[in-house]
Every structure is written in structure tokens, then in C-alpha cells.
Amino acid sequence: MGRRLLILALLASGCGARGGDAPPPFRASGGGHDIVLAAGWHVVAARVSRGATFASLLRENGIAAVDIAGAIARASRVFDLRRVRAAQPYRLTTAIDGALRSLDYEIDNDRVLHIRRVGTELTADVAPIPKSRRDAIVRGAIDHDSPSLFEAMERAGETTDLSIALAQIFGGEIDFSTELQPGDRFQLRVEKDYRDPEKTFAGYGPILAAEFENAGRRIRAFRYAPEGGPAAYYDEHGVSLRRFFLKSPLKFEPVVTSSFSRSRFHPILREYRAHLGVDYRAPIGAPVVAVADGVVVQAGSSGDAGRLVHLRHANGYETEYLHLSAIAVHTGEHVRQGDLIGRVGASGLATGPHLDYRVKHAGAFVDPVAAHRAMPPAEPVPAAEMKAFREAEAAAFDGLGHENLPKVAPARTAVDQRPQ
């Protein structure tokens, strides 16, 4: 009889656990005849479903109404529950009667919301996710199999986030939308975060040093913080890589379909008229960013231009972004270089998804490409700090010698591409 009770106890304690977690151990006394089990419990490790709220997440997991109310009351004191996002992971432990024992919800890559039962009360706090950080060297190349920075970075084993970070550093020197070509190569030193104690990858810290070989020219970037100032990226001469304007308001792989012209044949109106900007073909929804710090003069619909954002910058410059599908800013708002201002669309008089990007100077439209060439660089490293800059730069580029750039296979010829 005692053995039968023991087997039943084991089955009962095992059937309540989910998500790969072992149940609490049973406790036997008096030679195994009196079986005392911990209360039945369930563990759920999942992700927030689309459209779920904090309350609906608890209800879906069978939490008792009194604990739902208590959890909301405690958690809302430390975190805005309206910011619960779909696809974020959570881990929930409940008693068999629906009582909440614990909840861990990952707010983002850096913070977790903890809810715990202490005695009869629920407590809540937001804590940092423990991480360790270490340097890593990443190398990649642009070729026929990886024609974009994103594909080359993925082939190197990294994610889109690192592609964007590298494009932001060199965005004043290289138009990653149009200027990449087979044979280009890059290497960089970056800080990577790992979760403790699992040591699983948890995201990137800053890029410390980078080198990009584009169309035969080599560009270097080093992250340095001048005394009393914020960290920024400089070339090997101590000149800032942050230009007044980015080369492109798009970070992905659009194609230039129409350049600046005083007389262009309009594909819809079937007549020759001035085209006062540069057209980039890009997918609907591709992010459009401000090419420089500025103020939003206009954000809304504007006739043939469709949804439009108009920014005013320093030194008499203005920029316009036409045919957007969505607008992310408001009139009067201040924006920083690289901030999202809208998304590519085909609103207004447009034959398909694209961005019409325009630049004005002193009230007159100018060629965006020529305007960029005329932009002065930002302030260099102060002369008094160049010795310290050189020493820090040498340490950051240690192991990133030019000879370590990845090899690139020669371009295939027409003969090479014939069927074998």
C-alpha cells in the first residue's frame, strides 16, 4: 500500500510541471508510509502573445482574480504595464488553485520585471539582467553572394543590429544604399554582451574601432571621448566622421531611380519638368531618417508629394522627404541626425514605392549629392589631446591590421558563369 501511495505521489507531482522544470520534491516520513507533498504547481515559460495585455496574460494562465488585481497594483508602481510587448519572454509559476507564486517578464534586453509572493503578499520590482561584456573582432566582405552590408554581416555570423551600427558610423562617408560594390571589405572591434551565468549572447555594446575598404579607399573609425565631451567616432587623423549631413536618409538597399535634374520626363504626367531631388526605390515601410539635426517645419499630406516631412537645419539648409507611407514626427519637433522621421511609401503622385529626397540651401533646391560634398566635417580632436588619442587608437586597432582584412574572390566573368 505504501509503495502504491508513493507511485501515485510521484505521478501527481510530475504532471503539474510544464516548460521543462522539475516539480518540487515530495517528502516522506515514518518509513515511507505518510507522504507529504508540496502543493501542486505549474511553470510556464513562453512569450507574450500578439494583442495581449498584462491582465489578459495572467487570465490566460488561470491566475486567480484576487492575485491578478494584486499583481497589477504592485507591478504598476514600478513599471508602466501599457508597455508590455508581444513576443517578449516571461516565466510564470502558479499553484494548482490559481495562486500566483512568481512572474518574471523581460521588459527589454536589459531589464526584467519580478513579481514574487512573500508570505501572503505580492511584491514587485524591476531589476537589471546580469551581463558580462567582452571584446570581439568581426570581419566580412561584399561580394556577389553577399552584395549588401546586411548579407555580409549575416554571413560573418552577426545580426542586423551590428550592420546598422556600422552604417551609422560611416554614414557620412559611404552611401550604403548605392556605393557598395563587390570587393569591399570591413573589420571591426565591438563589445558584446552575454547573460550571466548562461553566457548566451545578449546584444552589442559600442563599436570601438572599425575599418572599411570601399572602392579602393580605406576609411578608419575610432571611438574616442575628448576631455569633457561625449564619445564620437574619428578617423586616423582625429577628424570627426560625423558630418553635418548623412549621405542618405535610407539605411537599406534602395536603388537610385532618378537623379537631380532641371528637366526630367515625368512618368505619370508625360511631360518634361524639373526633378528637384533624388529618387530612391525602396520597399514600403523602409525607415527614413533625418540626415541632420533640425526642426520639423511640416509633417503631413501635401498634394502630389503625398505624405511629406520638411526639416529645417542649421546654416540655411532644409530637407524634404516625399511620398511617405507613415510619418513619425510632428510639426515643431526637434530631431537628431539618424532619428526616424517616417517610412517609405507611394503616397501622392507616385508610380511605386520610393523616396523623393530633396535639399534646399538659402531657399533654393540644390543637388543633394553636390550639397553633401560641400558639407564641412565636425570639430577634430583638440591638438592638446592628440597624444592620448594616438595611444588609445593604437590599442583599439591592435589585431585589426590591413593584412587581416578578409580575402575577396575575383568577380566572375561571363565565361565563368556559363553552365558547366
VOGU-3710 file (C-alpha; in Angstrom, 3 decimals, decimal comma):
1> mgrrllilal> 0,000/0,000/0,000  2,811/2,343/0,892  4,518/1,688/-2,448  1,249/2,404/-4,293  0,901/5,746/-2,488  4,481/6,610/-3,379  3,882/5,915/-7,097  0,673/7,966/-7,073  2,502/10,798/-5,348  5,242/10,787/-7,975
11> lasgcgargg> 2,715/10,862/-10,810  0,756/13,673/-9,194  3,833/15,816/-8,600  5,177/15,269/-12,149  2,023/16,019/-14,136  1,794/19,579/-12,909  5,135/20,857/-14,212  5,470/22,401/-17,681  8,242/24,061/-19,659  10,927/21,538/-18,694
21> dapppfrasg> 11,054/22,442/-14,950  11,139/19,681/-12,355  8,398/19,829/-9,683  9,248/20,329/-6,007  10,408/17,099/-4,369  7,956/15,142/-2,255  8,834/14,460/1,385  8,278/11,059/3,043  8,267/10,323/6,795  7,824/7,308/9,059
31> gghdivlaag> 9,458/4,793/6,756  7,611/5,960/3,646  4,028/5,430/4,772  2,948/9,037/5,366  3,501/11,005/2,112  3,579/14,804/2,494  3,635/16,585/-0,905  4,321/20,242/-1,651  1,271/21,942/-3,177  0,785/21,193/-6,909
41> whvvaarvsr> 2,361/23,847/-9,124  2,815/24,790/-12,741  5,672/26,553/-14,521  5,048/28,209/-17,874  7,916/29,606/-19,946  6,500/31,364/-23,018  6,287/34,646/-24,922  3,616/37,311/-24,776  1,056/36,675/-27,493  0,064/39,309/-30,023
51> gatfasllre> -2,542/41,722/-28,643  -2,151/40,509/-25,046  -2,164/42,835/-22,050  -0,666/42,217/-18,642  -4,092/41,344/-17,247  -5,036/39,053/-20,139  -1,694/37,239/-19,846  -2,491/36,398/-16,225  -6,070/35,395/-17,018  -4,966/33,121/-19,867
61> ngiaavdiag> -2,716/31,277/-17,417  -5,509/30,691/-14,898  -4,370/33,147/-12,223  -6,976/33,778/-9,518  -8,812/37,113/-9,846  -7,605/38,357/-6,467  -3,962/37,788/-7,489  -4,497/39,429/-10,881  -5,670/42,562/-9,097  -2,803/42,359/-6,613
71> aiarasrvfd> -0,159/41,802/-9,294  -1,435/44,757/-11,339  -1,460/47,008/-8,284  2,120/46,086/-7,273  3,643/45,960/-10,749  2,149/49,273/-11,886  4,113/51,033/-9,132  7,434/50,073/-10,750  6,584/49,632/-14,456  4,106/51,068/-16,974
81> lrrvraaqpy> 2,062/47,952/-17,773  0,861/49,542/-21,010  4,374/48,859/-22,312  4,021/45,085/-22,190  5,062/43,992/-25,687  4,253/40,987/-27,833  6,961/38,322/-28,232  8,759/39,263/-25,001  9,587/36,172/-22,895  8,078/35,520/-19,483
91> rlttaidgal> 8,202/32,777/-16,868  5,173/32,189/-14,643  4,846/29,937/-11,591  1,380/29,232/-10,175  -0,151/26,999/-7,529  -2,737/24,446/-8,584  -5,509/26,655/-7,145  -4,513/29,592/-9,374  -2,467/31,457/-6,776  0,439/33,416/-8,300
101> rsldyeidnd> 3,800/32,410/-6,909  6,148/34,297/-9,232  6,375/36,076/-12,595  9,483/37,153/-14,485  8,735/39,329/-17,532  11,614/40,633/-19,678  10,897/44,301/-20,327  13,768/44,559/-22,806  17,257/43,218/-23,251  18,453/44,967/-20,082
111> rvlhirrvgt> 15,601/44,799/-17,521  13,233/42,231/-16,044  10,044/42,716/-14,012  9,943/40,389/-10,987  6,739/39,602/-9,092  7,067/37,358/-6,041  4,802/36,049/-3,297  6,288/36,723/0,117  4,058/35,132/2,705  0,542/36,222/1,779
121> eltadvapip> 1,625/39,381/-0,066  2,832/40,002/-3,628  5,893/42,179/-4,239  7,211/43,683/-7,483  10,477/45,234/-8,620  12,420/45,914/-11,822  15,969/44,582/-11,849  18,826/44,684/-14,355  19,582/41,490/-16,257  23,072/40,378/-15,137
131> ksrrdaivrg> 25,527/40,542/-18,030  29,210/40,366/-18,774  30,909/42,154/-21,659  33,904/41,223/-23,776  35,575/42,410/-26,970  35,214/40,598/-30,280  36,660/41,105/-33,773  34,301/40,774/-36,743  35,328/40,645/-40,401  33,308/40,471/-43,601
141> aidhdspslf> 33,264/41,218/-47,321  30,890/42,432/-50,012  30,738/40,013/-52,941  28,293/38,571/-55,468  26,859/36,215/-52,848  26,640/38,946/-50,185  26,048/42,186/-52,123  24,756/44,228/-49,170  26,192/45,069/-45,767  23,335/43,189/-44,079
151> eameragett> 24,029/39,979/-46,023  27,783/40,272/-45,498  27,308/40,798/-41,761  24,922/37,844/-41,543  27,444/35,695/-43,387  30,018/36,748/-40,766  27,684/35,361/-38,078  26,366/38,684/-36,807  22,942/40,375/-36,742  21,264/43,352/-38,391
161> dlsialaqif> 21,913/45,490/-35,299  25,659/45,437/-35,951  25,094/46,290/-39,630  23,084/49,359/-38,652  25,671/50,453/-36,074  28,488/50,202/-38,637  26,432/52,051/-41,279  25,751/54,846/-38,805  29,469/55,301/-38,137  30,438/55,537/-41,814
171> ggeidfstel> 27,149/57,091/-42,992  28,819/60,432/-43,648  31,459/58,839/-45,887  29,676/55,962/-47,646  26,172/55,788/-49,063  25,387/52,190/-48,142  22,359/52,368/-50,418  24,321/52,923/-53,625  28,117/52,872/-53,182  28,890/49,313/-52,058
181> qpgdrfqlrv> 30,427/47,011/-54,648  31,972/43,535/-54,793  35,467/43,667/-53,349  34,604/45,985/-50,451  35,747/44,652/-47,064  35,329/45,561/-43,416  36,608/44,616/-39,986  35,750/45,954/-36,557  36,242/45,536/-32,840  32,975/45,559/-30,893
191> ekdyrdpekt> 31,890/44,921/-27,326  29,414/42,043/-26,966  27,133/41,421/-24,011  26,476/37,956/-22,604  23,925/36,968/-19,996  25,240/35,557/-16,758  25,504/32,762/-15,840  24,357/31,138/-19,120  26,827/33,155/-21,243  24,272/33,449/-24,034
201> fagygpilaa> 24,655/36,371/-26,457  22,571/39,361/-25,335  23,406/42,155/-27,767  26,131/44,577/-28,762  27,870/47,313/-26,897  29,608/50,101/-28,819  31,885/49,520/-31,793  35,350/50,504/-30,541  37,227/50,608/-33,842  36,342/49,849/-37,457
211> efenagrrir> 37,893/49,797/-40,901  36,033/49,781/-44,203  37,606/49,360/-47,617  35,239/50,830/-50,209  36,028/51,181/-53,923  39,756/51,046/-53,240  39,793/53,624/-50,452  40,302/52,713/-46,801  38,365/54,506/-44,052  39,063/54,038/-40,366
221> afryapeggp> 36,917/54,959/-37,385  37,890/55,052/-33,726  35,570/55,738/-30,786  37,088/58,421/-28,572  35,748/60,778/-25,905  37,573/64,140/-25,824  38,053/65,579/-22,366  34,734/66,986/-21,160  32,832/65,790/-24,251  30,789/62,795/-25,395
231> aayydehgvs> 32,291/59,822/-27,210  32,314/60,127/-31,002  33,994/58,483/-33,987  37,135/59,934/-35,574  39,380/58,945/-38,468  43,103/58,255/-38,098  43,821/62,000/-38,314  41,493/62,848/-35,426  38,843/64,309/-37,756  35,256/63,582/-36,755
241> lrrfflkspl> 33,339/61,185/-39,019  30,072/62,787/-38,039  29,251/65,001/-40,989  26,668/67,762/-40,987  24,584/65,609/-43,363  24,353/61,838/-43,759  24,911/60,716/-47,340  21,499/59,059/-47,471  18,248/59,148/-45,474  17,874/55,373/-46,021
251> kfepvvtssf> 19,866/52,613/-44,341  18,846/49,700/-46,505  19,486/48,792/-50,147  17,411/51,096/-52,364  18,319/51,903/-55,953  18,609/55,457/-57,278  15,958/55,608/-59,993  16,150/59,314/-60,761  18,791/61,946/-60,068  18,510/65,700/-59,566
261> srsrfhpilr> 17,561/67,364/-62,857  16,184/70,659/-64,144  14,369/68,770/-66,916  13,181/65,194/-66,491  10,424/63,307/-68,315  7,726/62,660/-65,702  6,482/59,029/-65,938  2,896/59,897/-64,925  2,345/63,411/-66,299  4,181/62,502/-69,558
271> eyrahlgvdy> 5,917/65,846/-69,756  9,333/67,326/-69,061  9,641/69,124/-65,740  12,254/69,734/-63,079  13,032/66,933/-60,660  14,389/68,707/-57,614  15,595/65,719/-55,627  16,909/62,175/-55,745  14,527/59,223/-56,029  15,374/56,053/-54,112
281> rapigapvva> 13,413/52,895/-54,876  12,849/51,034/-51,600  10,229/48,715/-50,105  7,155/50,145/-48,415  7,858/50,592/-44,729  11,639/51,020/-45,016  12,747/53,516/-42,331  13,581/57,085/-43,381  15,875/59,055/-41,057  16,811/62,700/-40,635
291> vadgvvvqag> 20,093/63,407/-42,415  20,987/66,113/-39,884  19,824/67,725/-36,647  16,876/70,005/-37,254  13,307/71,142/-36,587  10,190/69,749/-38,269  8,645/72,526/-40,396  5,890/70,344/-41,878  4,681/66,783/-41,328  1,563/65,734/-43,214
301> ssgdagrlvh> -0,106/65,398/-46,603  0,969/67,799/-49,355  -0,776/67,220/-52,693  1,314/65,450/-55,344  4,100/64,962/-52,782  1,840/62,713/-50,704  2,834/62,373/-47,068  5,796/64,676/-46,571  8,255/65,666/-43,848  10,061/69,006/-44,175
311> lrhangyete> 13,016/69,728/-41,863  14,953/72,951/-41,265  18,650/72,622/-40,361  21,481/74,993/-39,452  23,433/77,070/-41,974  20,405/77,737/-44,206  19,755/74,107/-45,167  16,386/72,352/-45,424  15,459/68,802/-46,426  12,203/67,242/-47,678
321> ylhlsaiavh> 11,131/63,593/-47,704  8,201/62,850/-50,063  5,702/60,029/-50,795  5,922/58,502/-47,298  3,568/55,755/-46,132  3,801/56,852/-42,495  5,122/59,862/-40,582  6,865/59,510/-37,195  7,303/63,187/-36,217  5,186/66,271/-35,564
331> tgehvrqgdl> 5,472/69,894/-36,665  7,724/71,862/-34,309  9,535/68,771/-33,033  13,330/68,764/-32,764  15,075/65,759/-34,350  18,620/64,481/-34,225  20,687/63,110/-37,086  19,654/59,493/-37,650  16,243/59,794/-35,925  13,324/58,005/-37,586
341> igrvgasgla> 11,025/60,539/-39,271  8,871/58,299/-41,475  8,655/55,252/-43,709  8,903/54,738/-47,460  5,591/54,653/-49,359  3,882/55,555/-52,611  1,539/58,326/-51,471  0,735/61,248/-53,749  1,760/61,216/-57,412  3,960/58,093/-57,479
351> tgphldyrvk> 4,217/55,061/-59,755  5,505/52,800/-56,961  7,207/52,713/-53,569  10,098/55,140/-53,395  11,513/58,116/-51,507  11,925/61,503/-53,173  14,642/63,201/-51,088  15,258/66,945/-51,600  17,695/69,520/-50,247  17,353/73,309/-50,159
361> hagafvdpva> 20,038/75,869/-49,402  19,227/79,532/-48,894  15,686/78,848/-50,159  16,686/77,160/-53,455  16,699/73,453/-54,275  20,181/72,018/-54,841  21,541/68,632/-55,904  21,698/66,516/-52,692  24,878/64,765/-53,872  26,710/68,037/-54,581
371> ahramppaep> 25,383/69,548/-51,338  26,843/66,704/-49,335  30,283/67,157/-50,886  30,262/70,769/-49,726  29,488/69,891/-46,096  32,339/70,607/-43,653  33,325/67,930/-41,107  32,660/68,354/-37,408  35,312/69,555/-34,940  38,520/67,449/-34,772
381> vpaaemkafr> 40,171/66,106/-31,639  41,835/69,051/-29,837  45,548/69,305/-30,599  46,418/69,020/-26,911  44,778/65,562/-26,801  46,315/64,059/-29,930  48,995/62,137/-27,990  46,346/60,453/-25,829  44,217/59,888/-28,939  47,073/58,152/-30,773
391> eaeaaafdgl> 47,802/55,842/-27,834  44,156/54,844/-27,393  43,733/54,388/-31,156  46,729/52,046/-31,372  45,314/49,866/-28,589  41,851/49,730/-30,193  43,213/48,758/-33,622  45,540/46,096/-32,237  44,722/42,965/-34,259  42,907/44,938/-36,962
401> ghenlpkvap> 45,828/45,378/-39,326  45,123/45,899/-43,011  46,618/42,497/-43,741  43,816/40,891/-41,700  41,021/42,097/-43,969  39,083/39,161/-45,446  40,124/37,908/-48,859  37,668/38,561/-51,688  37,230/36,194/-54,612  37,665/37,857/-58,023
411> artavdqrpq> 34,481/38,790/-59,868  33,177/36,065/-62,135  33,479/36,655/-65,859  30,912/35,770/-68,492  32,938/32,623/-69,278  32,965/31,637/-65,592  29,175/31,886/-65,461  28,467/29,570/-68,409  26,678/26,324/-67,445  29,158/23,503/-66,826
//
